[in-house]
Amino acid sequence: MSFSFFKPSRPKTPQELAKAIRDSLMALDTKTVAEVKALEKAMEEVEKNIMTMRALVSGDGEVEPNADQISQMAIEICNEDVISLFIHKLPILGWDARKNLVHCWSILLKQKVDDICCCVQYMENHLELLDFLVVCYDNKEIALHCGSLLRECIKRPSLAKYILGSPSFELFFKFVELPNFDVSSDAFSTFKDLLTKHESSVAEFLSAHYNEFFEHYETLLTSKNYVTRRQSLKLLSEFLLEPPNTHIMKHYITEVRHLKIMMTLLKDSSKNIQILAFHIFKVFVANPNKPREIKVILSKNHEKLLALLHDLSAGKGGEDEQFEEEKEMIIKEIERLSRLPDLVS
């Protein structure tokens, strides 16, 4: 008598698994899914295959993952166009399947085969998938999973550069202010990564799109939402004051409209925002090549500015001494400007 049915089934090879994933995802499109039971069965198959892929790329707790198999899995999901299916089917997949997919993506995206990251190369050849992921922030059901996939992609300079230059990038100025706090926070995390992960690409982007970018950014700095104002101010300091963006910063601090925004934020009801605004405001004042328009604004408003600065303190922390020194220097410069006769109208 044969007891072969008690033997565990042979594990699928990466090639077999990639095809199985592709077939199960494509089965969600067939006419048979009009029947609830058929849809449930198809979805179960998808979830089982994605779980199998997760075990293959990260182990199952008992068996450690095999590096060669992981690399082969990366090759096969590209060869079978599974990556495109993964992304386009996200809206109809279950929560667990999406979670496991995000986990697998973080591993597969960085796999190198002959010094080539084949999944990155696939995305470079299917850049529309990045736009799709960005637009998915408008779908709160999958927004956080799409955000995780996007941030993995943004770690790669070529993919981050594409998103920066894509029309879909402008959508982030909307998404960071969505009413759902979890989604807006996640969108801001992705937005921040885009502007801080790859300095040379960001410098190139800001040079090419200076006016339109800062017009949009102004809406964040003047937002009625406290979190948006605080986060955007902090982020502005992070990317504007970095050495690769020195030429952008020099341009920024010559414009009166930007100075006026910082002066307004110095009056914000939040102490945190006042401090963040000061660190950008001080660059306008300390600039040895201030345009006359900037000098005039500072001179005309010197009384209000000096009053604000005298009341401003860094609070608790180790930076108090440095902060006070910088503040004193800024106060002296504003006082000096206020005494210049050619700036008094």
BELVENZI-V614684 format. One line per field, one symbol per residue. burial: # if it has 24 or more other C-alpha atoms within 12 Angstrom, else .. Layout:
burial = ???
This chain:
burial = .............##.############..........#..##.##############..........##########.###############..###############.....########..#.###########..########################..###########....#################.###.###.....##..#######...###############..###.#########.###########...################..#...#########..##.##..###........#..##..######.##.......
